Amino acid sequence: MGIVEITEENFDEVVVCSDKKVLVDFWASWCGPCKMLAPVIDEIAAERDDIVVGKIDVDEQMKLAIQYGVSGVPTIALFENGDIIERSVGYQSKEELLSELGL
């Protein structure tokens, strides 16, 4: 399915109204660990069709970052029915990340 760029404008459609769990990568272009995590997020998006994978640039979508309590990047949040059910902060391997998020 690929990665969906999430903005304030499409957040409800992509995250809240999704019939699947949504893995959201809150990231920033200046963040070294975010750059290290990007290939992991790409792999998950390519391999998993049971979840939606999206990215939110915290600099461009600051309101969403504040709304969901993102104080450090990368923050990976797993949403279900529009609510965060799991959260991970910082770089982790794909296996560690999926395990921590219960995927």
C-alpha positions in Angstrom: 0.0 0.0 0.0 2.9 2.4 0.7 3.2 5.2 3.1 0.5 7.9 3.4 1.6 11.5 4.2 -0.8 12.6 6.9 -1.8 16.2 7.4 -4.4 18.0 9.5 -6.6 18.0 6.3 -6.6 14.2 5.8 -6.0 13.0 9.4 -9.7 12.1 10.1 -10.0 10.3 6.8 -6.7 8.3 7.1 -6.5 7.7 10.8 -9.9 8.2 12.6 -12.1 6.6 9.9 -9.7 3.7 9.0 -11.1 0.2 9.5 -7.5 -0.9 10.1 -5.0 0.0 12.7 -2.8 2.9 11.6 0.9 3.1 12.4 2.0 6.8 12.4 5.6 7.9 12.3 5.9 11.4 13.8 9.3 12.6 12.3 11.3 15.6 11.4 13.7 16.2 8.5 16.5 17.3 10.9 16.3 14.2 13.1 19.1 11.7 12.7 17.2 8.8 14.4 14.2 9.6 12.1 16.4 9.1 9.1 17.7 5.8 10.5 14.1 4.6 11.2 12.8 5.6 7.7 13.9 2.4 6.0 12.3 0.4 8.8 9.0 2.2 8.3 9.3 1.7 4.5 9.7 -2.1 5.0 6.7 -2.3 7.4 4.6 -0.4 4.8 5.7 -2.7 2.0 5.2 -6.0 4.0 2.0 -5.3 6.0 -1.4 -4.9 4.3 -3.3 -5.4 7.5 -2.3 -1.9 8.8 -2.1 1.6 7.3 1.3 3.2 7.6 1.5 7.0 7.6 4.0 9.8 8.4 3.5 13.1 10.0 6.2 15.8 9.7 6.1 17.5 13.1 7.5 20.7 11.8 4.8 21.0 9.1 2.0 19.5 11.3 2.8 21.0 14.7 -0.8 21.1 15.8 -1.1 17.3 15.4 2.2 16.7 17.2 1.0 18.8 20.1 -2.5 17.2 20.1 -1.0 13.7 20.4 1.7 14.6 23.0 4.7 14.1 20.8 7.6 15.6 22.7 10.5 13.7 20.9 11.0 12.3 17.5 10.8 9.8 16.1 7.6 8.8 17.9 5.7 5.9 16.4 2.1 5.7 17.4 -0.4 2.9 16.7 -3.9 4.2 16.4 -7.1 2.2 16.5 -10.5 3.9 16.0 -8.7 7.3 16.2 -7.0 6.6 19.6 -3.4 5.8 20.3 -3.2 2.3 21.7 0.6 1.9 21.7 3.5 4.3 21.4 7.3 4.0 20.9 9.9 6.8 21.0 13.3 6.6 19.5 15.0 4.3 17.0 14.4 0.6 17.2 14.9 -2.3 14.8 11.9 -3.5 12.9 11.5 -6.6 15.1 11.8 -4.5 18.3 9.3 -1.9 17.1 6.7 -4.4 15.9 7.0 -6.3 19.2 6.7 -3.1 21.3 3.6 -2.1 19.3 2.1 -5.6 19.5 2.2 -6.1 15.8 
